[in-house]
Amino acid sequence: MKCKGFFLLLVVAATGGVLVSANLPSGWRSWKYSRAIERGQGENLSYVLLDRGVTVHSENQFADLRLIDDLGQETPYDLRLRITPPAEPVRVAAQIRENSFARGKFTQVIVDLGARPGFHNNLKVETPEQDFINWVEVGASDDARAWRIVKARAPISRFRKENLEGNQTVRYSENNARFIRLRIQKAAGQFEVSGVDVYFSKAADPEAAWESEIALTQFASPDAGGDSAETRWTVDLGSDGIPVSRISFETSQSKFYRGVRILHSADGKEWEPGGGGQIYRYAEAGKPEESLRVSCYQSWGPRYWRVEVLNANDAPLAEAHLALEMSQRYVLFHPKENRSYRLIYGNFRATRSQYDLARTLRIEPNDKLAWLRLLDEEQTSNYADPRPFTERHPNLLWIALGLAVVLLGSAAVRAMRTAEPPAQEN
């Protein structure tokens, strides 16, 4: 019975190996992994979404991605972070008309956008101030006399002591008023404003600017212990090939504004800056305002991440948790009728492909695209290592060198033994 059970285990293991492996055409055997793509309807522009599995096993920042059909033919594709590119913000000409201080209250700045301004919905305060967190009220007017509030309260900040730039952008209700009034709450003295840049952006809502993200980790609690002046998380992703794009937080605390510092490391010992920002939650006219996401540099190398919420003199955030995410990526291509396709990857020797499609593809808002699922990952059963023979078998070189030394030594000894003795003098 034991033998029979062991035999069944072998059968199951062998069957499992068949289910997760696939032969690739001879020209593509140097790719370790592949994913079949479900068949679509017709020849509409289609796309697949890359998941964590592809990211972990791909090489050289997706340089090895290839699409092949069932005949082994390479199919052009375009790799994008977004289906359509984001609209660029339009800058509105602005000139400061007033920069004053109401003692014990606020700094007031009035900006003139000209006689025929376009629509606008966000601004950036230029300031030489180094470390601050201040609330800003934004008003709009057509004549600089009658004002309507378009943003009752919004934070601006900078944490230069912590080496963080913070945020000096304020988003407000879209309008085309000629004048914008800022009231920066700072009772102790005038807040120095060197300029105000005004823009119109279709993505004025910060949440609308985030594309779909893929969760890399579950929400986790902070590290135990540590200094109360900062709350720290240390995360091991288990791989050094994942591009982290943002950090998401959750907390039960109702009101707060905290700076966030991000670091990363290849070995968990030496840490380098990886971005930073701020998270906040407050209420404006009974409506909650919050931002619980912080972007970080697109970094492909680090396995270890450290995130620190700067508490200063405040208590740590209540029930705070954190998760790491990466940006969704789209592989767009034109499938042909009656053809099946496979995405292949995992070849460190492959260089980035270049197709006309990447330069010519234009997607209009009303275009219909087909989403095709990636099926389970399969290892290449007829895999051929792309490295030269000597790289695949480095020990052979040393063995050959050792044999050469032995043979040369042996030859030298034989030569010495058979050498004729010198002739004797009479």
FENBEL-V499263 format. One line per field, one symbol per residue. ss: DSSP state (2 for helix, 1 for strand, 0 for the rest). psi: psi as a letter, one per 20 degrees, with the letter a starting at -180 (. if undefined). A space follows every 10 residues. Layout:
BEGIN
ss=???
psi=???
END
This chain:
BEGIN
ss=0222222222 2222222220 1100022200 0011111000 0000111111 0222222000 0000011110 0001000111 0000000001 1100111111 1100011111 1100000001 1111110000 1111111111 1000000111 1111111112 2201111011 1111100011 1111100000 0000111111 0000022220 0011100001 0000000001 1111110000 0001111111 0000011111 1111100000 0111111111 1111001111 1011111110 0001111111 0000000000 1111111011 1111000000 1111100000 0000002222 0000000001 1001111111 0000000022 2202222222 2222222222 2222222200 000000
psi=gghgghghgg ggggghhhhk qqqqqhijij phqqpqpqqa obkqprqqpp ahggghirql ljhjpqpqai jjpppqrppq hqgqqqppqp pppqpphpnr popjfrpppp ppjrhmqaqq jqrpppqiqg oqoqqpppqq qijjgoqppi ohpqqqrpmh hjkphbpjpp prpprkqhqp ppooonhhrp pppirppprp pilhohhhip rpqpphqqpq rrqqbrpiiq pqpppoijqk kpophrppqq qiphproqqp ppqrqhjjgp qqpjarbqqr prpolipppq okqpqrqopi gqhpqppppo icjqqqqplp rqqqqqqqqp oproqqpkqq qppqrloiiq rpqpqhhhii pppqhjqpqp ppqpaqqpqo hkpopiqrgh hhmhhhghgg gghggggggg hgghhhhipq qqqpq.
END
